[in-house]
Amino acid sequence: MNKKSIIKFSIFIGTIGGAFFALRYTFLSQYIQKDKLLGLLEQLREHWWGPVAFILIYGIGCVFAIPGSLLTLIGGAIFGVIWGTVYNILASNLGATLAFLMARYFGRDFVAGLMKGRIESFDEKVASHGFRFIFTLRLIPLIPFNALNFGAGLSRIKYRDYVLGSVLGMLPGTFIYTYFADALLKGATGARKKAWINLIIASSLLIVISLAPTLYKRFKKS
């Protein structure tokens, strides 16, 4: 393991760790609170360039480990189901790509050095089934978005497989989270009966999506 890979990995860990500390234990923590962030981003809706700004904020936020689910919910609350889904898909995949490339450039060489002679075979197996691996994990909402972004970048998974698996795997969950946020906002502003129906539908879909990989495996074995 050479000195360059150690320095790059140290920069990677320092950046993520520093961002995590700053966003939780300094004055910056107030800006990632749900209500504060929602109010800040809601102002973007009044401008034609608002969606572009939202996508960039979302994408860059993922690099600094701001929870993707929070940003997706806010996107749905601000822009509604249809446009919220479109913007969230673009934004989440931008964030996933930036985080992946950051981890790949700054951390892959270091991790590859650690894996030699240990769990290198596992790394190769994951890489050979990269698309299926990413697609399956993206379907499970409980898998941390940012952790998977960085983890995939540190592995041998090909960028092409990662992007394709992410785009297709995140589509259902992104729509459901956006739908959920829009229904929740409508419930808070008066349309309660319809909003509760939408919330039940969104929650049911989220459960189905979570179980999809398990059901697929059982169906494949039978």
C-alpha positions in Angstrom: 0.0 0.0 0.0 1.7 3.2 -1.1 1.7 6.6 0.6 -0.5 8.3 -2.0 -3.4 5.9 -1.4 -3.1 6.5 2.3 -3.2 10.2 1.9 -6.2 10.1 -0.5 -8.1 7.8 1.9 -7.3 10.1 4.8 -8.7 13.1 2.8 -11.8 11.0 2.1 -12.4 10.0 5.7 -11.5 13.5 7.0 -14.0 15.1 4.6 -16.9 12.8 5.5 -16.1 12.9 9.2 -15.7 16.6 9.2 -19.0 17.2 7.4 -20.8 14.8 9.7 -19.4 16.6 12.8 -20.1 20.1 11.4 -23.7 19.3 10.3 -24.6 17.8 13.7 -22.5 19.6 16.4 -22.0 23.1 15.1 -24.3 26.0 14.1 -24.7 24.4 10.7 -26.9 21.7 12.3 -29.8 24.1 12.3 -29.8 24.2 8.5 -30.4 20.5 8.0 -33.4 20.4 10.4 -36.5 19.3 8.5 -38.5 22.5 9.0 -35.6 24.8 8.4 -34.5 23.0 5.3 -38.0 22.8 4.0 -38.5 26.6 4.5 -35.2 27.4 2.8 -35.8 25.2 -0.2 -39.5 26.2 -0.5 -38.3 29.7 -1.5 -36.8 28.1 -4.6 -40.3 27.3 -5.9 -40.8 31.0 -6.7 -38.0 31.1 -9.2 -37.6 29.5 -12.6 -34.1 28.3 -11.6 -35.5 26.7 -8.4 -35.5 23.1 -9.6 -31.9 23.4 -10.9 -30.8 24.8 -7.5 -32.7 22.0 -5.7 -31.0 19.3 -7.8 -27.6 20.8 -7.1 -28.2 21.2 -3.4 -29.4 17.6 -3.2 -26.5 16.3 -5.2 -23.8 18.1 -3.3 -25.6 17.4 0.0 -25.2 13.6 -0.7 -21.4 14.1 -0.9 -21.5 15.5 2.6 -23.7 12.8 3.9 -27.0 14.7 4.3 -29.7 12.0 4.4 -31.1 11.4 0.9 -34.5 10.4 2.2 -34.9 13.8 3.9 -34.1 15.6 0.7 -36.5 13.4 -1.3 -39.3 14.1 1.1 -38.7 17.8 0.9 -38.6 17.6 -2.9 -42.0 16.0 -2.9 -43.4 18.6 -0.4 -42.2 21.5 -2.5 -42.8 20.4 -6.1 -45.7 17.9 -5.8 -45.9 14.3 -7.0 -45.1 14.6 -10.7 -42.4 17.2 -10.9 -41.2 16.3 -7.4 -40.5 12.7 -8.7 -38.7 14.0 -11.8 -36.5 16.4 -9.8 -35.9 13.8 -7.0 -34.8 11.2 -9.5 -32.4 13.6 -11.2 -31.1 14.9 -7.9 -30.7 11.5 -6.2 -28.8 10.1 -9.1 -26.5 13.1 -9.3 -25.8 12.7 -5.6 -25.2 9.0 -5.9 -22.8 9.6 -8.8 -20.8 12.3 -7.0 -20.5 10.3 -3.8 -19.5 7.2 -5.8 -16.8 9.0 -7.8 -15.5 10.7 -4.6 -15.2 7.3 -2.9 -13.7 5.7 -6.0 -11.0 8.3 -6.5 -10.0 8.9 -2.8 -10.6 5.5 -1.2 -10.6 2.6 -3.7 -6.8 2.1 -3.9 -6.5 2.0 -0.1 -9.4 -0.5 0.3 -8.0 -2.6 -2.5 -4.7 -2.8 -0.7 -6.5 -3.9 2.5 -8.4 -6.6 0.7 -5.5 -8.4 -0.9 -5.4 -12.0 0.3 -8.4 -11.5 2.6 -11.8 -10.7 1.2 -10.7 -10.0 -2.4 -12.8 -12.9 -3.7 -15.9 -11.2 -2.2 -15.0 -8.0 -3.9 -14.7 -9.8 -7.2 -18.0 -11.5 -6.7 -19.8 -8.2 -6.0 -18.2 -6.6 -9.0 -19.2 -9.5 -11.3 -22.9 -9.0 -10.3 -22.7 -5.3 -9.9 -26.0 -4.3 -11.6 -28.0 -6.9 -9.7 -26.3 -6.1 -6.4 -27.0 -2.4 -6.6 -30.5 -2.8 -8.1 -31.5 -5.1 -5.3 -30.2 -3.0 -2.5 -31.7 0.2 -4.0 -35.1 -1.5 -3.8 -34.8 -1.8 0.0 -35.6 1.6 1.6 -33.9 0.6 4.9 -30.5 0.5 3.2 -28.8 3.9 4.0 -28.6 5.8 0.7 -25.3 7.5 1.4 -23.6 4.4 2.8 -24.4 2.5 -0.4 -23.1 5.3 -2.5 -19.7 5.4 -0.7 -19.6 1.6 -0.3 -20.1 1.0 -4.0 -17.4 3.5 -4.9 -14.9 1.7 -2.6 -15.7 -1.6 -4.2 -14.8 -2.9 -7.7 -18.3 -2.4 -9.1 -18.3 -0.8 -12.5 -19.6 2.7 -12.8 -21.9 1.6 -15.6 -23.5 -1.1 -13.5 -23.8 1.2 -10.6 -25.5 4.0 -12.5 -28.0 1.7 -14.2 -28.8 -0.3 -11.1 -29.2 3.0 -9.1 -31.5 4.6 -11.7 -33.8 1.6 -12.0 -33.6 0.6 -8.4 -34.4 4.0 -7.0 -37.4 4.7 -9.3 -40.1 3.0 -7.2 -38.8 4.2 -3.8 -38.3 7.8 -5.1 -41.9 7.9 -6.4 -43.3 6.5 -3.1 -41.3 8.9 -0.9 -42.4 11.8 -3.1 -46.0 10.7 -3.1 -45.9 10.3 0.7 -44.5 13.8 1.2 -47.1 15.4 -1.1 -49.9 13.5 0.7 -48.5 14.5 4.1 -48.4 18.2 3.1 -52.0 18.1 1.8 -53.1 16.5 5.0 -51.5 19.4 7.0 -53.2 22.0 4.8 -56.8 20.6 5.0 -57.4 17.8 2.5 -57.2 15.3 5.3 -59.5 12.5 4.0 -57.8 12.2 0.6 -54.4 12.7 2.2 -54.9 9.8 4.7 -55.9 7.5 1.8 -52.8 8.5 -0.1 -50.6 8.0 3.0 -52.0 4.4 3.4 -51.3 3.7 -0.3 -47.8 5.1 -0.1 -47.0 3.1 3.1 -48.4 -0.1 1.5 -46.3 0.4 -1.6 -43.2 1.1 0.5 -43.7 -2.2 2.4 -44.2 -4.1 -0.9 -41.0 -2.5 -2.4 -39.1 -3.5 0.8 -40.2 -7.1 0.4 -39.6 -7.3 -3.3 -36.0 -8.7 -3.2 -37.0 -11.4 -0.7 -40.0 -12.4 -2.8 -37.9 -12.5 -5.9 -35.4 -14.8 -4.4 -38.1 -17.2 -3.2 -39.8 -17.1 -6.5 -36.5 -17.9 -8.3 -35.8 -20.9 -6.1 -39.2 -22.4 -6.5 
